[in-house]
Amino acid sequence: MGRRVNVIGVGMTKFAKPGQSEDYHVMASKAAHLALGDAKIPYEAVEQVYAGYVYGDSTCGQRAAYEVGLTGVPVFNVNNNCSTGSTALMLAKQAVEGGIAECVLVLGFEKMEKGALGSKYDDRESPIAKHAQTMLDVQGFAQAPPTAQMFGGAGREYRWKYGTKKETFAKVSEKARKHASNNPYALFNTRLTVEEIMASEEVFDPLTRYQCCPPTCGGAAAVVCSDDFARKHGHTSPVWIAGQAMTTDYKSSFEKSLIKMVGYDLTVNAAKKVYEQAGLGPADVQVCELHDCFTANEIITYEGLGLCGEGEAEKFIWNEQNTYGGKVVTNPSGGLLSKGHPLGATGVAQCTELVWQLRGTADKRQVPNAKVALQHNLGLGGACVVTMYRKD
């Protein structure tokens, strides 16, 4: 670990459905202006830009940044599937931590199409071919979106292993909708009951429609900097990154377990590294934004992050240890399930929510006395980024 890295500015747009959003460069630049305004600095103070997006032509990051300013600074385009935003954040953090830059802007944005995720190229090997083959070997291939089959299969494996009720998966989505009802930036603000969630059409057992994150458009931004830069611009007690790690697939990802294939071991090992860096553990965390692309993944991730023991997620959920009044408020924003999941923006939006929480400015979503926050952002193919934030 080098220099301490602070997050002095954050901002995001309200997430929208495909076809109902502004263009990518407009959403991204709006988020950037919000983050710079929050940091109380001009764009001219930024030395580098890391721009994350998945669907778009090369140099979309430049096009977005040019709406903020034309200063000639380097703009790096980042694509790491659903963990793109956190990957961009990690690269920015490393630049500041290593003394390469004093202040870096992170942009995350996505303008998505309607429907399930799909590949844009059919004339070359898919980057998730090994994952798909593992799924094929374990459960075959059905008439459902591939990612729903992967995460649904992991949920099914978890259910069979621990005897978990289907209603437990729906309970996760009920919590997400309840939290999102207090988030003006979320795509879905309407509450749903467990019964309504269970009654929605089945996508892939045990997942129903309301247990799958929607395609979403949006933008988010963050300003990260050194201690010296923060002090120079009047930030005397900023939120800072206490630990951060990325892991990619291990041999275990492709050894006959869909739980492993969708990233469980990536989560476990990234979290261990972060806890070691920070000198803190899961018991110290008050608020967490984790990658709930499907309800099954939230359940698996509770255990991967150590928020509860293996096989204890069902008890953790029904005892409401994942919400206000419990051990750790999980996805107060509504998460990917209800806030939405614009791939490139998701990790930066998670960062934004957690910075607001640690500052005590999250309004109706505020977690009381939040001092330590944990972020988990996962992309198949595969990359998992875990980040811990603190506020002194």
Backbone torsions as a table, in degrees:
resi	resn	phi	psi	omega
1	MET	NA	133.2	177.3
2	GLY	-99.9	-131.2	-178.7
3	ARG	-67.5	151.8	175.6
4	ARG	-67.2	142.1	-178.5
5	VAL	-117.5	128.4	-177.2
6	ASN	-110.8	153.5	172.7
7	VAL	-110.6	104.7	-173.3
8	ILE	-103.2	-6.3	179.4
9	GLY	-152.8	136.2	176.8
10	VAL	-141.0	157.8	176.5
11	GLY	-171.3	155.1	178.6
12	MET	-155.3	160.3	174.9
13	THR	-93.3	162.9	170.9
14	LYS	-69.5	132.3	-178.1
15	PHE	-74.8	149.6	-173.6
16	ALA	-138.3	162.9	176.3
17	LYS	-75.5	152.9	174.6
18	PRO	-56.0	137.2	-177.7
19	GLY	88.5	-8.9	-178.3
20	GLN	-120.6	12.4	-178.0
21	SER	-109.3	168.8	170.0
22	GLU	-77.1	172.7	179.7
23	ASP	-69.2	161.3	-172.5
24	TYR	-57.7	-41.9	-175.7
25	HIS	-70.9	-25.8	177.5
26	VAL	-73.9	-46.9	179.0
27	MET	-61.5	-45.1	-178.0
28	ALA	-64.3	-44.0	-177.7
29	SER	-69.4	-35.0	175.9
30	LYS	-62.0	-44.4	178.1
31	ALA	-62.8	-40.5	-179.9
32	ALA	-62.9	-44.9	178.7
33	HIS	-61.4	-38.7	177.7
34	LEU	-63.6	-44.1	-178.7
35	ALA	-66.9	-41.3	178.5
36	LEU	-65.9	-40.1	176.6
37	GLY	-64.2	-38.9	177.9
38	ASP	-64.2	-38.5	179.6
39	ALA	-78.0	-13.4	-178.7
40	LYS	61.5	42.8	177.7
41	ILE	-134.7	154.8	174.2
42	PRO	-83.9	161.1	177.6
43	TYR	-60.6	-28.0	-179.8
44	GLU	-62.2	-18.5	178.7
45	ALA	-82.2	-12.0	-178.7
46	VAL	-80.8	131.9	-177.1
47	GLU	-99.8	-25.5	178.3
48	GLN	-147.0	157.3	175.9
49	VAL	-131.6	130.8	171.2
50	TYR	-113.1	118.9	-173.8
51	ALA	-115.2	121.3	-177.2
52	GLY	-109.4	129.5	173.7
53	TYR	-159.0	157.8	-178.7
54	VAL	-109.3	-47.0	-177.3
55	TYR	-103.6	107.6	-179.8
56	GLY	166.6	161.2	177.8
57	ASP	-72.0	165.4	178.2
58	SER	-61.0	146.3	179.7
59	THR	67.4	22.9	170.2
60	CYS	-60.0	-29.4	178.4
61	GLY	-61.8	-40.5	176.5
62	GLN	-63.5	-44.1	-178.6
63	ARG	-60.9	-38.8	178.4
64	ALA	-69.9	-44.9	-178.1
65	ALA	-66.7	-32.2	-179.4
66	TYR	-64.0	-21.1	175.2
67	GLU	-74.4	-15.0	-178.8
68	VAL	-97.4	-37.8	178.6
69	GLY	-180.0	157.8	179.5
70	LEU	-119.5	82.1	-173.3
71	THR	-113.8	-1.4	177.8
72	GLY	80.4	4.6	-178.4
73	VAL	-70.2	153.7	178.5
74	PRO	-66.0	137.5	175.8
75	VAL	-120.2	119.3	-178.7
76	PHE	-103.7	126.0	178.6
77	ASN	-92.0	132.5	-173.1
78	VAL	-123.5	133.9	176.5
79	ASN	-140.4	111.0	-179.6
80	ASN	-139.7	46.2	-178.1
81	ASN	53.3	-141.1	-170.9
82	CYS	-69.1	-13.5	177.0
83	SER	-97.1	17.5	-176.8
84	THR	-57.1	-47.5	-177.1
85	GLY	-60.3	-43.7	179.2
86	SER	-71.2	-30.5	176.0
87	THR	-65.2	-44.2	176.3
88	ALA	-60.9	-41.1	178.2
89	LEU	-62.7	-40.5	-179.0
90	MET	-66.7	-39.9	177.6
91	LEU	-64.0	-40.6	177.3
92	ALA	-64.6	-42.3	178.3
93	LYS	-60.7	-42.2	180.0
94	GLN	-65.2	-35.6	178.8
95	ALA	-63.5	-42.3	179.0
96	VAL	-73.2	-45.4	-178.1
97	GLU	-59.2	-38.0	-178.0
98	GLY	-85.5	0.8	177.7
99	GLY	81.6	12.2	179.5
100	ILE	-76.6	-33.0	-179.1
101	ALA	-143.1	154.0	176.5
102	GLU	-93.1	-31.2	-176.2
103	CYS	-146.0	128.8	-177.5
104	VAL	-132.6	140.5	176.6
105	LEU	-101.9	132.1	176.3
106	VAL	-109.8	125.2	175.5
107	LEU	-114.3	138.9	172.4
108	GLY	-134.2	130.0	-177.8
109	PHE	-154.7	158.7	176.8
110	GLU	-159.4	133.3	169.3
111	LYS	-114.2	102.5	-172.0
112	MET	-96.4	162.5	175.1
113	GLU	-96.7	162.1	177.8
114	LYS	-68.4	152.7	174.6
115	GLY	92.9	179.7	-177.1
116	ALA	-69.5	156.0	178.2
117	LEU	-62.1	142.4	177.4
118	GLY	-146.6	164.9	179.2
119	SER	-80.3	146.2	178.7
120	LYS	-91.7	-12.5	-175.7
121	TYR	-129.0	125.3	179.0
122	ASP	-112.6	12.3	-178.6
123	ASP	-108.5	16.2	-178.7
124	ARG	-154.2	167.0	-178.1
125	GLU	-60.7	133.0	175.4
126	SER	-71.1	139.5	178.8
127	PRO	-66.8	-16.2	176.9
128	ILE	-109.6	27.2	-179.8
129	ALA	-61.8	-40.5	179.3
130	LYS	-65.7	-36.9	178.1
131	HIS	-67.3	-43.9	179.2
132	ALA	-63.3	-38.3	178.8
133	GLN	-66.2	-39.3	176.5
134	THR	-61.4	-44.3	177.1
135	MET	-61.6	-42.9	179.6
136	LEU	-60.1	-42.2	179.5
137	ASP	-65.8	-35.1	-175.1
138	VAL	-84.5	-46.0	-171.5
139	GLN	-134.9	-1.3	-177.4
140	GLY	82.1	-171.8	-177.6
141	PHE	-125.9	128.9	-175.4
142	ALA	-114.6	177.7	177.6
143	GLN	-87.4	75.6	178.6
144	ALA	-156.0	159.3	177.3
145	PRO	-53.2	134.5	-175.4
146	PRO	-54.6	-42.9	-179.0
147	THR	-67.3	-34.0	176.2
148	ALA	-65.4	-36.5	176.9
149	GLN	-66.5	-38.9	-178.9
150	MET	-67.1	-52.9	-178.5
151	PHE	-74.9	-33.4	174.3
152	GLY	-64.2	-40.5	176.9
153	GLY	-63.4	-37.3	176.0
154	ALA	-64.9	-39.4	176.5
155	GLY	-64.9	-38.7	178.3
156	ARG	-65.5	-43.8	177.4
157	GLU	-60.2	-42.3	178.7
158	TYR	-63.1	-42.3	179.9
159	ARG	-61.0	-45.2	-179.1
160	TRP	-67.7	-33.5	-178.1
161	LYS	-72.0	-38.7	-173.3
162	TYR	-117.6	0.9	179.7
163	GLY	69.8	30.2	-175.8
164	THR	-72.2	137.7	179.1
165	LYS	-72.5	148.0	175.3
166	LYS	-62.0	-33.9	-179.5
167	GLU	-61.1	-24.6	-180.0
168	THR	-65.4	-38.3	177.2
169	PHE	-65.0	-41.3	178.6
170	ALA	-66.6	-32.1	179.3
171	LYS	-62.0	-34.2	176.8
172	VAL	-62.7	-44.0	179.7
173	SER	-68.0	-36.1	176.7
174	GLU	-59.9	-43.2	178.1
175	LYS	-63.4	-41.4	179.9
176	ALA	-61.0	-44.6	179.4
177	ARG	-66.0	-38.4	179.1
178	LYS	-62.6	-45.1	178.7
179	HIS	-65.2	-42.9	-177.9
180	ALA	-65.2	-23.7	-179.7
181	SER	-62.4	-17.4	178.0
182	ASN	-104.8	10.9	-177.6
183	ASN	-116.0	107.6	-179.3
184	PRO	-67.0	-12.8	179.4
185	TYR	-89.8	-9.4	-173.2
186	ALA	-78.8	151.2	177.8
187	LEU	-71.5	-45.0	-177.8
188	PHE	-112.3	112.6	-178.7
189	ASN	-106.5	-2.8	-177.1
190	THR	-87.7	130.2	179.2
191	ARG	-71.6	150.5	175.5
192	LEU	-132.6	148.8	176.1
193	THR	-90.3	164.3	175.5
194	VAL	-57.2	-39.9	-178.5
195	GLU	-65.2	-40.8	178.5
196	GLU	-67.0	-38.0	179.0
197	ILE	-67.1	-42.6	178.8
198	MET	-66.0	-30.7	-176.6
199	ALA	-80.7	-15.2	177.6
200	SER	-67.7	158.3	-171.7
201	GLU	-61.0	143.6	179.6
202	GLU	-73.1	133.0	175.8
203	VAL	-96.6	-50.9	174.7
204	PHE	-164.0	117.4	-175.5
205	ASP	-47.5	127.3	8.8
206	PRO	-95.8	15.3	-172.9
207	LEU	-88.3	130.7	170.0
208	THR	-104.4	174.6	-175.3
209	ARG	-53.0	-43.0	-176.5
210	TYR	-80.0	9.2	174.7
211	GLN	-110.9	13.9	-179.7
212	CYS	-123.5	135.0	179.9
213	CYS	-69.1	148.3	-177.6
214	PRO	-90.3	153.0	168.7
215	PRO	-61.6	136.4	-169.0
216	THR	-143.9	151.8	174.7
217	CYS	-117.3	144.0	178.6
218	GLY	172.3	174.0	179.1
219	GLY	-139.8	150.4	176.3
220	ALA	-148.0	157.2	-177.6
221	ALA	-150.1	154.5	177.4
222	ALA	-145.6	147.2	175.7
223	VAL	-111.9	121.9	178.4
224	VAL	-116.1	148.5	-174.5
225	CYS	-158.9	171.8	176.9
226	SER	-79.6	168.5	175.8
227	ASP	-61.3	-43.5	-178.7
228	ASP	-60.9	-43.9	179.9
229	PHE	-64.8	-42.3	-179.9
230	ALA	-59.6	-48.0	-179.5
231	ARG	-62.7	-41.7	-178.8
232	LYS	-59.2	-29.9	-177.2
233	HIS	-107.3	22.0	169.4
234	GLY	84.2	14.0	179.4
235	HIS	-98.1	98.6	-173.2
236	THR	-89.4	-21.9	-179.8
237	SER	-144.7	65.3	-175.9
238	PRO	-78.5	163.6	168.8
239	VAL	-68.9	139.1	-179.2
240	TRP	-133.7	159.2	-177.4
241	ILE	-90.1	111.8	-176.4
242	ALA	-86.6	-20.0	179.5
243	GLY	-170.7	146.8	179.0
244	GLN	-157.7	137.9	-180.0
245	ALA	-151.0	148.2	172.4
246	MET	-121.0	138.6	172.5
247	THR	-125.0	151.2	172.3
248	THR	-119.6	-179.0	-168.4
249	ASP	-62.4	145.2	173.4
250	TYR	-105.5	173.4	175.8
251	LYS	-56.4	-33.8	-177.1
252	SER	-64.2	-20.3	179.4
253	SER	-63.4	-22.4	-173.3
254	PHE	-121.2	31.1	-177.0
255	GLU	-119.1	59.9	166.4
256	LYS	67.7	25.5	175.3
257	SER	-136.0	122.4	179.0
258	LEU	-73.7	-27.7	174.2
259	ILE	-60.6	-44.2	177.9
260	LYS	-69.6	-39.2	-175.5
261	MET	-63.8	-34.2	-179.0
262	VAL	-87.7	10.4	167.6
263	GLY	111.8	15.3	-177.1
264	TYR	-60.4	-48.0	-178.0
265	ASP	-68.9	-29.6	174.6
266	LEU	-61.0	-45.0	179.9
267	THR	-63.5	-47.9	-178.5
268	VAL	-56.8	-48.3	-174.8
269	ASN	-74.7	-36.1	175.8
270	ALA	-64.6	-42.2	179.7
271	ALA	-63.5	-42.4	178.8
272	LYS	-58.6	-43.3	179.9
273	LYS	-63.0	-41.2	-179.6
274	VAL	-67.0	-43.5	179.4
275	TYR	-62.4	-37.3	177.9
276	GLU	-66.8	-42.5	179.4
277	GLN	-63.0	-42.8	-173.9
278	ALA	-82.6	-19.6	-174.7
279	GLY	70.3	22.1	179.4
280	LEU	-131.4	162.9	179.3
281	GLY	-125.4	-177.7	-178.7
282	PRO	-59.9	-27.8	179.5
283	ALA	-68.2	-17.2	-179.0
284	ASP	-88.3	-8.7	-174.5
285	VAL	-86.4	130.0	176.3
286	GLN	-98.4	-27.6	-175.0
287	VAL	-143.4	142.4	-175.1
288	CYS	-142.3	134.1	169.0
289	GLU	-110.1	111.9	-178.6
290	LEU	-120.9	165.6	-168.5
291	HIS	-82.2	84.9	-179.1
292	ASP	-95.2	57.7	177.9
293	CYS	-59.5	-32.0	172.6
294	PHE	-139.3	152.7	-179.0
295	THR	-57.5	-34.3	179.8
296	ALA	-58.8	-38.5	-177.7
297	ASN	-71.7	-32.1	176.4
298	GLU	-64.0	-42.7	179.9
299	ILE	-61.4	-47.0	179.3
300	ILE	-63.0	-39.2	-174.6
301	THR	-72.5	-29.5	173.2
302	TYR	-50.5	-45.6	-176.2
303	GLU	-77.3	-38.1	179.2
304	GLY	-61.4	-36.0	178.8
305	LEU	-83.9	-8.3	-179.1
306	GLY	80.8	15.8	178.7
307	LEU	-69.9	-24.3	170.0
308	CYS	-148.0	168.9	-178.8
309	GLY	-76.8	165.8	178.6
310	GLU	-61.8	131.8	-179.3
311	GLY	80.2	2.8	-176.1
312	GLU	-103.8	4.3	-174.9
313	ALA	-62.7	-39.6	-178.3
314	GLU	-61.0	-46.2	177.7
315	LYS	-62.9	-41.3	178.8
316	PHE	-57.4	-41.4	-177.3
317	ILE	-73.1	-50.1	-175.3
318	TRP	-72.3	-23.2	174.2
319	ASN	-85.1	4.3	176.7
320	GLU	56.3	40.7	175.3
321	GLN	-80.9	-5.5	-178.2
322	ASN	-102.7	12.2	-177.9
323	THR	-139.0	-173.4	-176.2
324	TYR	-59.1	131.1	-176.1
325	GLY	93.4	-10.6	179.8
326	GLY	-98.7	-164.4	-176.2
327	LYS	-67.7	-47.1	-176.8
328	VAL	-146.8	120.6	179.7
329	VAL	-73.2	115.3	-174.5
330	THR	-103.0	126.6	-179.4
331	ASN	53.2	59.8	176.2
332	PRO	-61.8	-21.4	178.1
333	SER	-71.8	-16.5	-170.6
334	GLY	105.7	-12.4	176.1
335	GLY	67.4	-173.7	179.3
336	LEU	-65.2	-32.1	-177.9
337	LEU	-61.2	-38.5	-173.6
338	SER	-121.0	-36.2	174.9
339	LYS	-69.2	-36.0	-178.4
340	GLY	115.3	168.1	-174.4
341	HIS	-138.5	73.4	170.1
342	PRO	-78.0	104.2	-160.2
343	LEU	-43.1	-56.0	-176.9
344	GLY	-67.9	-25.5	-177.0
345	ALA	-88.3	-20.7	-169.3
346	THR	-56.1	-50.6	-177.4
347	GLY	-63.3	-36.2	179.4
348	VAL	-74.3	-33.7	175.9
349	ALA	-67.0	-37.7	174.9
350	GLN	-60.7	-45.0	176.8
351	CYS	-57.9	-44.9	-179.6
352	THR	-58.2	-47.9	179.8
353	GLU	-60.3	-43.4	-176.5
354	LEU	-71.2	-33.9	175.0
355	VAL	-64.1	-44.4	176.6
356	TRP	-59.2	-42.4	-179.6
357	GLN	-62.3	-45.1	-177.9
358	LEU	-71.5	-26.3	175.0
359	ARG	-78.3	-17.4	-176.4
360	GLY	81.1	26.5	-176.1
361	THR	-117.2	26.0	-176.4
362	ALA	-90.3	10.8	173.5
363	ASP	57.0	-128.3	-175.5
364	LYS	-66.5	-16.7	-179.6
365	ARG	-90.7	-1.3	-169.9
366	GLN	-59.6	128.6	173.0
367	VAL	-87.0	120.4	-176.0
368	PRO	-59.1	134.6	172.7
369	ASN	56.6	36.3	179.3
370	ALA	-72.9	122.7	179.4
371	LYS	-122.8	-24.1	-179.1
372	VAL	-130.3	128.5	-178.0
373	ALA	-127.9	148.3	-178.4
374	LEU	-125.9	137.4	179.8
375	GLN	-123.0	138.6	179.4
376	HIS	-134.5	122.2	-177.1
377	ASN	-134.1	121.6	-170.6
378	LEU	-122.1	136.8	173.5
379	GLY	-129.7	129.8	176.2
380	LEU	-68.3	143.5	174.5
381	GLY	122.3	-13.9	0.4
382	GLY	-149.2	152.2	177.1
383	ALA	-154.5	134.0	176.4
384	CYS	-126.0	125.5	177.7
385	VAL	-115.5	123.9	175.5
386	VAL	-115.9	134.1	-176.5
387	THR	-134.9	137.3	173.8
388	MET	-113.4	134.2	178.0
389	TYR	-116.2	149.7	176.9
390	ARG	-136.1	156.4	173.6
391	LYS	-134.1	119.7	-177.7
392	ASP	-73.8	NA	NA
